[in-house]
Amino acid sequence: MEKSVKNRRQVVYGKLFLLLMVSFIIVLSVNSCARAIAPVDPAANDGIDSLALFARLLQKDEQNDISALGIDENIILNEELRMEREREEDILRQIREHREKYSNLTPAQIIERADIYQFSSDIAAFNLTYAYEYTVLRPSEKAGWDYIAGTYYIGDSVTMGLSVFKVLDQSQVYASGSIDPYQALKNKLVGELTIPEALAQLDPAPARIVITLGMNSVSWSKEESYIEYYGQLIDVLRAGCPSSDIIIQTITPVTKTYEEGKRGIYNSNINRFNALAAGLAESKGVYFLNTAELLKDEDGYLKEEYSSGDGLHESEAAYRQWIEYLCTHVVP
């Protein structure tokens, strides 16, 4: 913290020095012209000597003692605030420009964008954050129980574990075995209602909806179809729950043992579909929760302690990690 403060002061001092030097040159020029007209009384100059002030800034910097500089502390503080505002405005500008560039892409464009990054088949090196930095939720202060209570999940048999292990109340989990985005959108899975229809009837509406779909798509679904129906699902959820934040969560990894069984689901394919899902989130202007990174071992597989035994479905400990990750990567 002390080092960070010192670095910020050094940046401020650098800018202040430039300002003072410009002022000094202007004053020097004016004084030179004035001398041609009338003598200058040094005692009449009660302003700040630019070079002397900068020398004092350097001298007192190691002491972290602004008050000893002989100038108003507010000069430094106001400059720091101005720089902070400029930095925030620059970040917001970058986000706006980025969203405008990548909003409302077609499935083919989302696939092309994923291809540009050439995500490696090295599953240990897989990283979504650098490619979709304005979409992936970042670490935050930990949220409380109200945040959890306002969150509803949509998913397949993997998501069902949240209620099976009573990590969440069953009323918060809208999941069914072996479904994909199309079935989550079209099938009547909640009595006579589809999942979006059932969520739209909730009062109060969910504060946020987390969708985890794709485990049943990675081995056989065409990429364009996956993106198309996932996108339609988001559109319908937005129409029915306009006040709810929509979050796409990663498809979770499988263990090395599961892969070696050659069942058609591999972490390289899961990573590919996660990249497509992140691109879809970016295009739709929704959030992306990279929970999978918490569940992987150093080689990129699901940690054995997070497996329920079959290598694909997860243990109670894993679902508690889901909620921990949710609460430490909150929607801003």
C-alpha positions as CSV (number, residue, x, y, z in Angstrom):
1,M,0.0,0.0,0.0
2,E,2.8,2.4,1.0
3,K,4.6,1.6,-2.3
4,S,1.4,2.2,-4.3
5,V,0.9,5.6,-2.6
6,K,4.5,6.5,-3.3
7,N,4.2,5.6,-7.0
8,R,1.0,7.6,-7.4
9,R,2.7,10.6,-5.8
10,Q,5.6,10.3,-8.2
11,V,3.3,10.3,-11.2
12,V,1.5,13.4,-9.7
13,Y,4.9,15.1,-9.1
14,G,5.9,14.5,-12.7
15,K,2.8,16.1,-14.0
16,L,3.0,18.9,-11.5
17,F,6.6,19.5,-12.6
18,L,5.6,19.9,-16.2
19,L,2.8,22.4,-15.2
20,L,5.2,24.4,-13.1
21,M,7.9,24.4,-15.8
22,V,5.4,25.8,-18.3
23,S,4.3,28.4,-15.8
24,F,8.0,29.3,-15.1
25,I,8.7,29.7,-18.8
26,I,5.7,32.0,-19.3
27,V,6.6,34.1,-16.2
28,L,10.2,34.2,-17.4
29,S,9.1,35.5,-20.8
30,V,6.8,38.1,-19.3
31,N,9.5,39.3,-17.0
32,S,12.0,39.6,-19.8
33,C,9.6,41.8,-21.7
34,A,8.8,43.8,-18.5
35,R,12.5,44.5,-17.9
36,A,12.6,46.4,-21.1
37,I,9.9,48.7,-19.8
38,A,10.6,49.0,-16.0
39,P,12.9,47.4,-13.4
40,V,11.4,44.5,-11.5
41,D,11.1,44.5,-7.7
42,P,12.0,41.0,-6.5
43,A,10.2,41.6,-3.3
44,A,7.0,42.1,-5.2
45,N,7.0,38.5,-6.6
46,D,5.1,36.5,-3.9
47,G,4.4,33.6,-6.3
48,I,5.9,30.0,-6.1
49,D,9.4,29.5,-7.5
50,S,8.8,26.5,-9.8
51,L,12.3,25.0,-9.7
52,A,12.6,25.5,-5.9
53,L,9.2,23.9,-5.4
54,F,10.1,20.9,-7.5
55,A,13.3,20.5,-5.5
56,R,11.3,20.5,-2.3
57,L,9.0,17.9,-3.7
58,L,11.9,15.6,-4.5
59,Q,13.5,16.2,-1.1
60,K,10.3,15.5,0.9
61,D,9.1,12.6,-1.2
62,E,11.0,10.0,0.8
63,Q,9.4,11.3,4.0
64,N,5.8,11.1,2.6
65,D,5.2,14.4,4.2
66,I,3.1,16.7,2.0
67,S,2.5,19.3,4.7
68,A,6.3,19.9,5.0
69,L,6.5,21.0,1.3
70,G,5.2,24.5,2.1
71,I,2.3,24.3,-0.3
72,D,-1.4,23.6,0.2
73,E,-2.0,19.8,0.5
74,N,-5.1,20.2,-1.6
75,I,-3.0,20.9,-4.6
76,I,-1.7,17.4,-4.6
77,L,-5.0,15.8,-3.6
78,N,-6.9,17.6,-6.3
79,E,-4.4,16.5,-8.9
80,E,-4.6,12.9,-7.7
81,L,-8.4,13.1,-8.0
82,R,-8.3,14.6,-11.4
83,M,-5.9,11.9,-12.6
84,E,-8.2,9.2,-11.1
85,R,-11.2,10.7,-12.9
86,E,-9.3,10.8,-16.2
87,R,-8.3,7.1,-15.7
88,E,-11.9,6.1,-15.0
89,E,-13.2,8.1,-17.9
90,D,-10.6,6.5,-20.2
91,I,-11.6,3.0,-19.1
92,L,-15.3,3.7,-19.6
93,R,-14.6,5.1,-23.1
94,Q,-12.6,1.9,-23.9
95,I,-15.5,-0.3,-22.7
96,R,-18.1,1.7,-24.7
97,E,-16.0,1.4,-27.8
98,H,-15.4,-2.3,-27.3
99,R,-19.1,-3.0,-26.7
100,E,-20.1,-1.1,-29.8
101,K,-17.5,-3.0,-31.9
102,Y,-18.6,-6.5,-30.7
103,S,-22.3,-6.1,-30.0
104,N,-25.0,-8.0,-31.9
105,L,-22.6,-10.3,-33.7
106,T,-23.8,-13.2,-35.8
107,P,-22.9,-16.7,-34.7
108,A,-20.4,-16.8,-37.6
109,Q,-18.8,-13.6,-36.4
110,I,-18.6,-15.0,-32.8
111,I,-16.9,-18.1,-34.1
112,E,-14.5,-16.0,-36.2
113,R,-13.6,-13.9,-33.1
114,A,-12.8,-17.1,-31.1
115,D,-10.7,-18.3,-34.0
116,I,-8.6,-15.1,-34.0
117,Y,-7.3,-15.9,-30.5
118,Q,-6.4,-19.5,-31.6
119,F,-7.1,-21.0,-28.2
120,S,-4.4,-23.6,-27.6
121,S,-5.2,-27.3,-27.3
122,D,-3.0,-27.0,-24.2
123,I,-5.8,-27.1,-21.7
124,A,-3.5,-26.0,-18.9
125,A,-2.8,-22.7,-20.7
126,F,-6.4,-21.9,-21.5
127,N,-7.4,-18.4,-20.5
128,L,-10.5,-16.4,-21.3
129,T,-9.9,-13.3,-19.4
130,Y,-7.4,-11.7,-21.7
131,A,-9.6,-12.3,-24.8
132,Y,-12.9,-11.1,-23.2
133,E,-11.7,-8.8,-20.6
134,Y,-14.8,-6.5,-20.6
135,T,-17.2,-9.4,-20.2
136,V,-15.6,-11.8,-17.7
137,L,-16.5,-10.9,-14.1
138,R,-13.4,-9.9,-12.1
139,P,-12.6,-10.6,-8.4
140,S,-14.6,-8.3,-6.1
141,E,-15.5,-7.8,-2.4
142,K,-17.4,-10.8,-1.2
143,A,-21.2,-10.4,-1.4
144,G,-23.5,-11.6,1.4
145,W,-26.4,-14.0,1.6
146,D,-28.8,-11.5,-0.1
147,Y,-26.8,-11.8,-3.2
148,I,-27.0,-15.6,-3.2
149,A,-30.8,-15.5,-2.3
150,G,-31.4,-13.3,-5.4
151,T,-29.6,-15.6,-7.8
152,Y,-31.4,-18.3,-9.9
153,Y,-29.7,-21.0,-11.9
154,I,-30.6,-22.6,-15.3
155,G,-28.8,-25.7,-16.4
156,D,-28.5,-29.4,-17.1
157,S,-27.8,-32.3,-14.8
158,V,-24.5,-30.7,-13.6
159,T,-26.4,-27.7,-12.3
160,M,-29.0,-30.0,-10.6
161,G,-26.3,-30.7,-8.0
162,L,-26.8,-27.3,-6.4
163,S,-30.2,-28.5,-5.2
164,V,-29.4,-32.2,-4.8
165,F,-26.7,-31.3,-2.2
166,K,-28.9,-28.5,-0.8
167,V,-26.3,-25.8,-1.5
168,L,-29.2,-23.7,-2.8
169,D,-32.9,-24.0,-2.3
170,Q,-34.6,-26.1,-4.9
171,S,-36.8,-23.1,-5.9
172,Q,-33.6,-21.3,-7.1
173,V,-32.5,-24.1,-9.5
174,Y,-34.2,-24.6,-12.9
175,A,-32.4,-27.6,-14.3
176,S,-33.1,-30.8,-16.1
177,G,-30.9,-33.7,-17.1
178,S,-29.3,-33.8,-20.6
179,I,-30.7,-30.5,-21.9
180,D,-29.0,-28.0,-24.2
181,P,-29.8,-24.4,-25.0
182,Y,-32.6,-25.4,-27.5
183,Q,-34.3,-27.6,-25.0
184,A,-34.0,-25.0,-22.2
185,L,-35.6,-22.5,-24.5
186,K,-38.4,-24.7,-26.0
187,N,-39.3,-27.7,-23.8
188,K,-41.9,-27.5,-21.1
189,L,-39.7,-28.5,-18.2
190,V,-41.6,-26.7,-15.3
191,G,-45.0,-28.2,-15.3
192,E,-46.7,-26.8,-18.4
193,L,-44.2,-24.0,-18.7
194,T,-40.8,-23.5,-20.3
195,I,-38.0,-22.3,-18.0
196,P,-38.1,-18.7,-19.3
197,E,-41.9,-18.7,-18.8
198,A,-41.6,-20.0,-15.3
199,L,-39.0,-17.4,-14.3
200,A,-41.0,-14.6,-15.8
201,Q,-43.8,-15.4,-13.4
202,L,-41.7,-15.0,-10.3
203,D,-42.5,-12.1,-8.0
204,P,-40.2,-10.6,-7.2
205,A,-38.2,-11.2,-10.3
206,P,-34.7,-12.8,-9.9
207,A,-32.0,-10.2,-9.3
208,R,-29.8,-12.3,-11.5
209,I,-30.0,-15.5,-13.6
210,V,-26.9,-17.7,-14.1
211,I,-27.0,-20.0,-17.1
212,T,-24.8,-23.1,-17.4
213,L,-25.5,-25.0,-20.6
214,G,-23.3,-26.9,-23.0
215,M,-22.0,-30.1,-21.5
216,N,-24.5,-31.9,-23.7
217,S,-23.5,-29.9,-26.7
218,V,-19.7,-30.1,-26.9
219,S,-19.6,-33.6,-28.3
220,W,-22.2,-33.3,-31.1
221,S,-23.7,-29.8,-31.5
222,K,-22.7,-27.6,-34.3
223,E,-21.1,-24.4,-33.0
224,E,-23.5,-22.0,-34.9
225,S,-26.6,-23.9,-33.6
226,Y,-25.2,-23.7,-30.0
227,I,-24.7,-19.9,-30.3
228,E,-28.0,-19.3,-32.1
229,Y,-30.2,-21.0,-29.5
230,Y,-28.2,-19.8,-26.5
231,G,-28.6,-16.3,-27.9
232,Q,-32.4,-16.8,-28.3
233,L,-32.6,-18.1,-24.7
234,I,-30.9,-14.9,-23.5
235,D,-33.3,-12.7,-25.5
236,V,-36.4,-14.5,-24.2
237,L,-35.1,-14.3,-20.6
238,R,-34.5,-10.6,-21.0
239,A,-38.0,-10.0,-22.3
240,G,-39.6,-11.9,-19.5
241,C,-37.2,-10.7,-16.7
242,P,-36.1,-7.2,-17.8
243,S,-34.8,-6.2,-14.4
244,S,-32.6,-9.4,-14.0
245,D,-28.9,-9.5,-14.7
246,I,-28.0,-12.3,-17.0
247,I,-24.8,-14.3,-16.4
248,I,-23.4,-17.1,-18.6
249,Q,-21.3,-19.5,-16.5
250,T,-18.6,-21.7,-17.9
251,I,-19.3,-25.3,-18.8
252,T,-17.3,-27.1,-16.1
253,P,-14.3,-29.3,-16.8
254,V,-14.1,-33.1,-16.5
255,T,-11.4,-35.2,-14.8
256,K,-8.4,-36.8,-16.6
257,T,-9.8,-40.2,-15.9
258,Y,-13.1,-39.3,-17.6
259,E,-11.3,-38.1,-20.7
260,E,-9.2,-41.3,-20.9
261,G,-12.5,-43.2,-21.0
262,K,-13.1,-41.7,-24.5
263,R,-16.8,-40.8,-23.9
264,G,-16.8,-38.0,-26.4
265,I,-16.4,-35.1,-24.0
266,Y,-13.0,-33.6,-23.7
267,N,-11.7,-30.5,-21.9
268,S,-10.3,-29.1,-25.2
269,N,-13.8,-29.1,-26.6
270,I,-15.3,-27.7,-23.4
271,N,-12.8,-24.8,-23.6
272,R,-13.7,-24.2,-27.2
273,F,-17.4,-23.9,-26.3
274,N,-16.6,-21.8,-23.3
275,A,-14.8,-19.3,-25.6
276,L,-18.0,-19.3,-27.8
277,A,-20.2,-18.7,-24.8
278,A,-17.9,-15.8,-23.6
279,G,-18.1,-14.3,-27.1
280,L,-21.9,-14.6,-27.0
281,A,-22.0,-12.9,-23.6
282,E,-19.9,-10.1,-25.0
283,S,-22.1,-9.8,-28.1
284,K,-25.3,-9.7,-26.0
285,G,-23.9,-7.4,-23.4
286,V,-24.4,-9.8,-20.5
287,Y,-21.9,-11.1,-18.0
288,F,-19.6,-14.1,-18.0
289,L,-18.7,-16.1,-14.9
290,N,-15.5,-18.1,-15.3
291,T,-16.2,-20.6,-12.5
292,A,-14.3,-23.4,-14.2
293,E,-10.9,-21.8,-13.4
294,L,-11.5,-22.5,-9.7
295,L,-12.3,-26.2,-10.3
296,K,-9.3,-27.1,-12.5
297,D,-6.1,-28.6,-11.4
298,E,-2.7,-27.4,-12.7
299,D,-3.1,-29.5,-15.9
300,G,-6.5,-28.1,-16.7
301,Y,-8.6,-31.1,-15.6
302,L,-11.4,-31.2,-13.0
303,K,-9.8,-31.7,-9.6
304,E,-10.5,-35.3,-8.4
305,E,-11.9,-34.0,-5.1
306,Y,-14.5,-32.0,-7.0
307,S,-15.8,-35.1,-8.9
308,S,-18.8,-37.0,-7.6
309,G,-17.2,-40.2,-8.8
310,D,-18.0,-40.3,-12.5
311,G,-15.5,-37.6,-13.5
312,L,-18.2,-35.3,-15.0
313,H,-20.8,-34.5,-12.3
314,E,-19.5,-32.8,-9.2
315,S,-19.3,-33.2,-5.5
316,E,-20.9,-31.1,-2.8
317,A,-17.5,-29.4,-2.2
318,A,-17.5,-28.3,-5.9
319,Y,-20.9,-26.7,-5.7
320,R,-19.9,-24.8,-2.6
321,Q,-17.0,-23.5,-4.6
322,W,-19.5,-22.4,-7.3
323,I,-21.3,-20.2,-4.7
324,E,-18.0,-18.9,-3.3
325,Y,-16.9,-17.9,-6.8
326,L,-20.3,-16.3,-7.4
327,C,-20.0,-14.1,-4.3
328,T,-16.4,-13.0,-5.0
329,H,-17.1,-12.1,-8.6
330,V,-20.2,-10.0,-8.3
331,V,-22.0,-8.0,-11.0
332,P,-20.8,-4.4,-10.6
